[in-house]
Amino acid sequence: MACVISSITIIYLDNLFDTDGLPKPFSRAPRLIVYKRELYDCAECINLCLLLRDRFSQLEATVETVVEGILKDWIKPDGSFRSRRLHLGWDNVPMHRWGQSQMFRSLAFYLCLAHRRTEDRGQKTADGANTAQRRRDEGRTTEDTERKAGRETSVKVTGGARVRRRSSVIRHPISDF
């Protein structure tokens, strides 16, 4: 199975990217198409690269190129994403069930893994202990940390279970990079 994944990854990288390093919809267009690139293709590229980058080092650079391209050119002033890069201009109609939701999921996954990598690397404390390991040893979970930071807005009992509601902080995607 690993051999098949390796072969497909090589074919993907060799045939489905433009010279600028961003994904293209077809290796050879089956018909005349009016667009150069779709948001959905970029989102799927990010997902694939994140899932396989530990096996194929080239995917690390690929995902960084695609994320940079999305953040630079694809975000509209209202925070939604452009839908398609046309040969001349853009298609800016937001289609929530396609590229918008998939790109949101892809960037959320990207941020989640970036946060994990940062936390796993940890910062060395004065006594040389790994910060992430020290947190685990002290028994502080993310939930405990958030509760201590005041992000919990209410606790109520529903059918005997504790339900926590946290305040939501919504930021523009660019501010997190």
N, C-alpha and C positions, 0 to 999 in steps of 0.2 A: 504494500500500500504506500509506503514511504517513497518508493521509486516512482509510482504513478503521480503522487503529489508533486514530487520534484520535477518531473517532466512537464506537467501542466503549468507549474509556476514559471518555468523557463519559457514556455510558449507564450504565456500571459505577458511576461515582461518584454519579450522580443517583438510581439505583434500588436499589443493593445495599448501602446503609449505613443504620444506625439513626441516630437523632438524637444518640446518644452518640459517633458517629464510628467505630463498629466494624461489621464486615461482618455482613450477615444472609444466611441461606441462599437466600431467594427474594425477588424484588420483590413478588410476590403468591403466597402459599402455595397450592399446588394442592389441598391437602387440610388437614384438621386436623392440626397437628403439635404435639408436646408440648415441643419445645425451641425456644429463642430463638436460639441460636447454636451452631455446631460449631467445635471446634478446627481441623479441617481447613480450613474457610473462612477462618479467621484466618491460617493458615499460607500458604495460596495468595495471600491479599491481600498479605502481606509479600513473597512472591516477586515478584508482579506489580509492586508499587510499587518494589522495588529494581531491577528490570529496566528500568522505564520512567521513573523519576523524573528523569533528565536531560532527558527530552523534555517532561515535564509537571510543572511546578513544584508543583502542588497535591498530587502524590503524595508529596512529601517530608514534608509535614505529616501526611498520611494514615498513612504507615508509622510515624511517630513515635507517633501516637495509638494505633495498633494494638499496637505493641511495648510501650508503657507499660501498656496494658490487660492484655496477656498477663502481663507481669511482676507486675502488681499483684494480679490476681484468679485467674489460671489455674494457677499453680504450687502443687502440693500439698507438704506438709512432707517427703515422701520424695523430692522432686525431679522426679516425673513430672507430667504435665499433666492437668488435668481434661479430659474428653472432650466434654461438652456443657453449655451453660448452659440449664437447663430454665426454663420459665415460673415454676416454684416450685422453687428449689434447683439442684443440680448432678448430673450423671452423672459419677461419678469412676472408672468402670471404665477402666483404661488399655488401649487397643487399639494395640499397638505398630505394626502394619502400616498404620495410618491416621494419625490426627492426631499421635500421639507422634513418629513418625519424620519426618513432614513438618514439624512445628513445630521439631524439633531441627535439621533441615536449614535451615529458614528463618532461625532465629536464628543459626546458624553462618555463613550467607551474609551476614546483617546485620552480624555482628561482623567478618567478613573485609573487607567493603566499608568499614566504619567505620575499620578499621585502615589500609586503603590510603589513604583520604582523609586521615587524620591524617598518615601517612607522606609522602604526596605534597605536602601543604601544607608539611611540614617546619618545623623551627624555624631561624630565622636564627642563624648563628653570629656571633661577634664580627667576623669579616672579611666578613660578609654572604653567605656561601655557603649554599645550601640544603642542609640536613642529609641529606635523602634522596638528592640528587644527589651529594653528597660521598661517601656510602656506596657508591654505584654506581661512582664514579670510583676509589675505593680498592679496588674489587673485592671488597668484603665482601658476601656474599650472606646471606640469612636462615639458610641451612644453616651457613655459617661462623660466624655470630654465635651460633647455638644450640650449636655444637660448643665454641666458646670459653667459653660460659656453663656448660658441664658437663652439658648435657642429654643428651649421647650416652652410652649405657650400655655398648655393645659394638660391635665391628666384627668381622665374620667374612667369610671368602671362600667363596662358593658358586659353583662352576662358573666361577671366574675373576672374578666380579663382586663388588664391594664392597657389602655390605649393612650399613646402619646401623640400629641400634635406638635409639630415643630413649625416655627415661622419659616416661610420660604424667602429666600434671597435670590432674586433673579438679576443676573448680570448680563451685559452684552458679551457675546462669546469672545470678542477681541480682548476684553479686559483680563481674561484668564490666561492669556498666552504671553 
